[in-house]
Amino acid sequence: MSKILVFGHKNPDTDAIASAISFSYLQNALGKETEAVALGEVSEETAYALEYFGMEAPRVIETAANETNTVYLVDHNEAQQSVSDIHDVEIASVVDHHRIANIDTANPLYYRAEPVGCTATIVLKIFKENNIAIPKNIAGIMLSAIVSDTLLFKSPTSTQEDESAARELADIAEVELEVYGLDMLKAGTNMGDKTAEELIDMDAKSFPMGDKNVRIAQINVVDVEDVFSKQAQLEKAIQQTNLANHYDLFVLVVTNILDSDSVILAIGNPIAAVEEAFNVKLDSNKAVLKGVVSRKKQVVPQLTEALTK
Amino acid sequence: MSKILVFGHKNPDTDAIASAISFSYLQNALGKETEAVALGEVSEETAYALEYFGMEAPRVIETAANETNTVYLVDHNEAQQSVSDIHDVEIASVVDHHRIANIDTANPLYYRAEPVGCTATIVLKIFKENNIAIPKNIAGIMLSAIVSDTLLFKSPTSTQEDESAARELADIAEVELEVYGLDMLKAGTNMGDKTAEELIDMDAKSFPMGDKNVRIAQINVVDVEDVFSKQAQLEKAIQQTNLANHYDLFVLVVTNILDSDSVILAIGNPIAAVEEAFNVKLDSNKAVLKGVVSRKKQVVPQLTEALTK
């Protein structure tokens, strides 16, 4: 039998990469033959974490069915966020911490989701349930995922369980959690050499909401002006991607990881739903969302509600 | 806050009832306020098990949103098998052992599915992970669910984990597993006083397959002639329910629990897909399926494939 492929979502963030690596390691320890792969190149943040712990980025795949019949998904379940030929392979396992939507299987599967801040927190739990020891570098990449998804526990998605998991993993990985964590987050905010096209695609996901096709991208920064100094180019790039990919609405969420606020840039239709969802008035297509740092908890449900009623 | 309602699928079988009762007990022990309810009256098999262990059948509900904002699903996830107003409440938790389809949530949730023979087997695992002791009567109803779903471990859906779980629960419940199990299964095969309309609806579930709406009912018997002596009435009842509910295809699976074969009766369109799925020729709308006892593993995937290619 060919190897089972394990992967996170398109435009992989640190959790998508780390959970694929760690869940694949765990399944191999349990006797399965799996390989962690990725649906895109790693971000600068993830590259920093991989290098810090002496690991290679997973191989990037475009399709799965040419290699295997069976896949394990981590950190996502929605078809449009997964590999392009997801309907041609069998999803035998999902470990995730997002809403469930647009997933259909013909057969029963292993599905493990919890409303915690990071998939790696759930993967740690499965390691423990199976009494498998976690190597130092795997622990390091897992704690990096938790730091990334929870913004060092400042996101409203962060739970006590995520923080405990990160501290436990930091002990195994032998790092100072707060010091390493802030260094890693800052490594991900380096926008200097990015084009507008790259900025709007770095961490972007698609969501069907009602009859609209919504694209939501997020960028973490230490100064939002780093991004909005290019507002004209960003708007042009967004208009082009909306046209090319039939997105009705594009919301770019630029999050300041130090003060935990975001500024959104919204282009498309219906703009009124954006204003209603966040109770703001857009000015030059922008609005400040105080205290908003989580796409999953503070952006997707609010927009979904505004667009489906 | 109003109580969280916990329920299994429509036309509840013993697992739908037992997993609701036991998962609700577990969540209450963990500090939640929940109530196990049912989406229909219990079967004779379930009634036998409840009476044996001195328990009441859960209250039957028609809708959920009039009582609560939040529900926990057990033993199902597909909307068409759930409460009629499932889209008006939040699904906060699912424990299941079926395929995933037709489920969409706005928010992250707790989802626990494994490809084992019975939901109660997974519920037992969650009891243990949380170190909650299982009372004798709860253990009794849980082992009844495992016996029911696995036909005393003879179904191909049965796993080593289901059998171990049933034996562990039988120790707590203080019953002889094989003796009690066969008595309970036989209690569920009493067809004497059932009308054709009741027989085709006792354990029936709907499945969208491709662009067809397929209804699959299963009846366990010790003699298939008990059912097919009423074939003319059954066909008439099926034709009527197909018309009334827009089912394209109805497959009645009559399973002999002693010799582990089934006879199917198929009415609707396309019949050719039924013959292809099971590699049989229907004769008077009937065919023998040797060794077939599991709707989930030996009927649904085969029909899905024949209807979606």
Chai-1 contact restraints between the chains, C-beta under 6 A:
chainA,res_idxA,chainB,res_idxB,connection_type,confidence,min_distance_angstrom,max_distance_angstrom,comment,restraint_id
A,H97,B,P108,contact,1.0,0.0,6.0,A-B,restraint_1
A,H98,B,P108,contact,1.0,0.0,6.0,A-B,restraint_2
A,R99,B,T105,contact,1.0,0.0,6.0,A-B,restraint_3
A,R99,B,N107,contact,1.0,0.0,6.0,A-B,restraint_4
A,R99,B,P108,contact,1.0,0.0,6.0,A-B,restraint_5
A,I100,B,I103,contact,1.0,0.0,6.0,A-B,restraint_6
A,I100,B,T105,contact,1.0,0.0,6.0,A-B,restraint_7
A,A101,B,D104,contact,1.0,0.0,6.0,A-B,restraint_8
A,I103,B,I100,contact,1.0,0.0,6.0,A-B,restraint_9
A,D104,B,A101,contact,1.0,0.0,6.0,A-B,restraint_10
A,T105,B,R99,contact,1.0,0.0,6.0,A-B,restraint_11
A,T105,B,I100,contact,1.0,0.0,6.0,A-B,restraint_12
A,A106,B,R99,contact,1.0,0.0,6.0,A-B,restraint_13
A,A106,B,P301,contact,1.0,0.0,6.0,A-B,restraint_14
A,A106,B,T304,contact,1.0,0.0,6.0,A-B,restraint_15
A,N107,B,R99,contact,1.0,0.0,6.0,A-B,restraint_16
A,N107,B,P301,contact,1.0,0.0,6.0,A-B,restraint_17
A,P108,B,H97,contact,1.0,0.0,6.0,A-B,restraint_18
A,P108,B,H98,contact,1.0,0.0,6.0,A-B,restraint_19
A,P108,B,R99,contact,1.0,0.0,6.0,A-B,restraint_20
A,P108,B,P115,contact,1.0,0.0,6.0,A-B,restraint_21
A,Y110,B,E114,contact,1.0,0.0,6.0,A-B,restraint_22
A,Y111,B,Y111,contact,1.0,0.0,6.0,A-B,restraint_23
A,Y111,B,A113,contact,1.0,0.0,6.0,A-B,restraint_24
A,A113,B,Y111,contact,1.0,0.0,6.0,A-B,restraint_25
A,E114,B,Y110,contact,1.0,0.0,6.0,A-B,restraint_26
A,P115,B,P108,contact,1.0,0.0,6.0,A-B,restraint_27
A,P301,B,A106,contact,1.0,0.0,6.0,A-B,restraint_28
A,P301,B,N107,contact,1.0,0.0,6.0,A-B,restraint_29
A,T304,B,A106,contact,1.0,0.0,6.0,A-B,restraint_30
